[in-house]
Amino acid sequence: MATSVRRTTLTLPAAPLGPDNPLPALRGGHDLHRVDVPEDAGLPADMARQLGYQPLRSILPTRMRDGYGRDRRSTDLDALVVENDRLRATVLPGFGGRVHSLHHKPTGRELLYRNPVLQPAAFALNGAWFSGGIEWNIGATGHTTLSCAPLHAARVPAPDGGEMLRLWEWERLRDLPFQVDLWLPDGSDFLYVGVRIRNPHHHTAPVYWWSNIAVPEAEGSRVLAPAEEAWHFGYERTLRRVPVPECDGADRTYPLRSEFPADYFYDLPDGARRWITSLDAEGHGLVQTSTDTLRGRKLFLWGAGRAGRRWQRWLTEPGTGGYAEIQAGLARTQLEHLPLDGGAEFSWLEAYGPLAADPATVHGTDWAAARGEVADRLEAALPRADVGAAYAAWLPYADREPKESLATGSGWGALEVARAGLDLPGTPFAAATLGPEQEPWLTLLRTGTLPAEDPLPGAALTAPAWRELLESAPSGPATDYHLGLAQWQAGDRAQAVRSWERALAHGAGALPLYCLAVAESAADEPARAADRYAEAAAAAARAAAAGGPHARVRHAVRTALAREAVPALLAAGRTEAADALLAGLPRAELDRGCFRLLTARVRLAQGRPAAAREIFDAGFEIADLREGDETLGDTWYAIAERLLADGGPVTDTIRTRARTEHPLPERYEYRMRPA
């Protein structure tokens, strides 16, 4: 039975994604993965170069996806099944092509951590992400902006005469097309995955890729890779070389033997076979291997501390087993980006399948013997030469045109094909996929004029080619607003400010004011930023009150602006203005967790810590709480300190008492590093 590909429906409790944030994503949230490398870290030269190579300035042109909540309902999801007589892979094309399940038929084992719910959480670069399965991360350090976005999908002939499932899309952060081909040869226990990233431009582009595999986590689970050292990255934002398996007094290859979340990027020796596995107490689990281009391997663990357990429960149903992630990437670490020359490509083959090894050896104290046992069992199950041969057999099929469309992604690739006349064999971006988001840009391309929109928050394009078209277009509210976004993304902030000021002169409204407020904040001008935020919030409130056919979008702009303006007003000491801004919002908005927290912060700034504490005691949840955000804990302890100080100064003694007499309740414990 060679690979068959079929449609099906997967029904899961899911929280709806909701609308995207209407504000331009000038800041992609705080940078969790900023790293301070000690001078004596001894980084390899290529790694040191790639750590500083073209990090993102923002997540433009994409938007933040933060419109979801935590109320789940039974939802039918389109799914695609890739199957032979040994394995069954279930793929979600509408959610980044995630492999939701990999079921091994002879043993009845699920090889992945299969999340029983689909609960978005703020882990992707643009917000919405969910845990479980195998995800394909492209773009920049972090979870891809395509985590909860549809990909194109189709049937394609496979090298062995069966069928492949092809997934492809245009990645907007780096403006690059990519494809993922999945197939199961007849009788194979391994899912083959061919991946290709192409750079169709004339310039060199930064590239990032990590395949993240969620695996079940149990007390006896151990992660093994062919390495004696690793680069450790914790949420203290430092990178250091550590020994494997034991580090800081514990064997860190067992995910539950750490307290706090952490990354271990294994330093695989040159020439060694690339693999990583997670095996349970009986020696059973999943192994991933690849051709050598995919050089990096990593373990991510949540740890056994309160925060790690809390995050695990946050991402799934209470009482469900936890997970760790084993990962594979193009670089040694996820903090690096690689240069891809114009006209060139990266391509490789991955394989995923079951592994059974002697439990006494893989869980023994001899790390070399444990690694050797896995390497021998893997070679017996899937020889390294067979992986190379499968890659060579796949390459000629990477350009094969799809036979039958199974799912449709975005129209951004089709727009780039229309702009540049690109020829991308195997990954057609058909004109039929162009939609309303691309329509204004198609008009700019064809007529040289970007039509004005009401209201303004249309989808953005910020790449150099589109910036040039905007610079040549007649000045107007939409043109100047979007030109400012492109200039901001390019780092030309003074020009961006001038463009947004011109947009204001054209009557563009709240969004350019918001952009100018962010610019003032980035320039470390908190008072001027607060003034701009207040202006923007007032303009948004007036527009929302006007009603009309775009009332829903205008209300969304007002709410999103208020959420960003209140902290800026508090930072500038404008407490009463922040309070008045919150008071003007509808009650339904004020009842959301994010605004409950803001209200508590305002009460604290007003010198009313007891009123702020009442909000925490009543309880609230912030559906889009970002990974690593410490605002909940910081606010809780600031309230406790003020209560203990009783109007006097907050001393070190009071700070210590606050942490012992007012411990942070577990429901608010999300800290991913030691206090």
Number of C-alpha atoms within 10 A of each C-alpha: 13 20 28 19 25 14 14 15 14 15 16 17 16 20 18 17 19 11 13 17 21 24 21 24 19 21 17 19 16 11 15 16 16 15 17 11 15 11 7 7 12 11 17 8 8 12 17 13 13 19 20 12 16 15 15 16 13 21 22 25 20 23 21 25 24 22 17 21 19 18 11 15 14 12 16 13 16 17 23 24 21 24 25 23 18 20 25 22 20 24 27 23 25 21 21 25 27 23 24 24 21 28 20 19 14 10 9 10 15 19 25 24 23 20 23 16 21 24 26 29 26 21 21 24 25 28 29 27 25 23 26 27 22 24 24 19 21 25 24 24 24 20 24 27 27 27 27 23 17 20 24 25 26 22 21 25 19 23 19 16 11 18 24 30 26 29 26 28 27 24 19 21 21 18 19 21 19 19 22 21 24 26 30 31 25 16 13 19 23 23 24 24 22 23 24 17 22 21 22 20 15 10 10 15 20 21 24 23 26 26 20 24 28 25 26 23 23 17 11 14 24 22 27 27 28 24 20 17 19 25 22 21 22 20 19 15 15 16 23 17 17 18 17 21 20 15 14 9 7 11 17 22 21 25 27 24 16 19 19 22 24 21 21 25 28 28 23 20 13 9 8 11 18 24 27 26 26 29 28 21 16 15 20 19 24 24 25 25 24 24 21 18 14 23 23 23 32 27 28 21 25 26 22 16 17 18 22 24 19 19 19 20 15 17 20 20 15 10 7 11 15 21 25 26 26 28 23 28 21 22 24 22 28 24 21 24 25 20 13 18 17 14 12 14 13 16 18 21 26 25 22 20 24 25 20 18 20 16 16 12 18 25 22 12 12 12 19 14 14 21 18 16 18 26 21 13 15 22 14 10 16 17 14 16 11 11 19 17 13 20 22 14 14 21 17 10 17 23 13 14 17 19 11 10 12 20 18 18 20 19 22 22 26 22 23 17 16 16 15 11 10 15 11 14 12 16 24 17 28 13 14 8 16 17 15 11 14 19 15 19 23 20 13 18 18 12 11 16 21 25 16 14 12 14 18 20 19 18 17 21 23 24 18 13 12 19 20 13 17 27 14 13 18 12 18 21 27 25 26 29 29 30 29 30 30 27 20 23 23 16 13 13 18 12 16 25 24 16 26 27 21 20 25 19 13 15 12 23 20 29 26 29 26 27 27 24 28 23 21 20 18 13 12 11 14 20 18 18 27 27 19 26 28 24 18 26 27 17 18 26 22 16 21 20 12 12 13 10 10 13 15 12 20 26 21 19 24 25 24 17 24 26 16 16 28 28 18 26 25 20 15 16 15 18 21 15 17 24 20 11 19 23 12 11 16 11 10 7 13 18 12 15 17 17 20 21 23 23 21 23 27 26 21 21 20 14 14 16 23 15 17 25 20 11 16 19 10 7 12 17 16 17 20 20 19 19 18 17 15 17 16 18 18 14 19 24 18 17 27 24 24 21 20 18 16 10 9 9 11 15 11 10 10 18 17 12 15 22 14 10 11 15 14 17 11 11 13 19 18 23 24 24 18 9 7
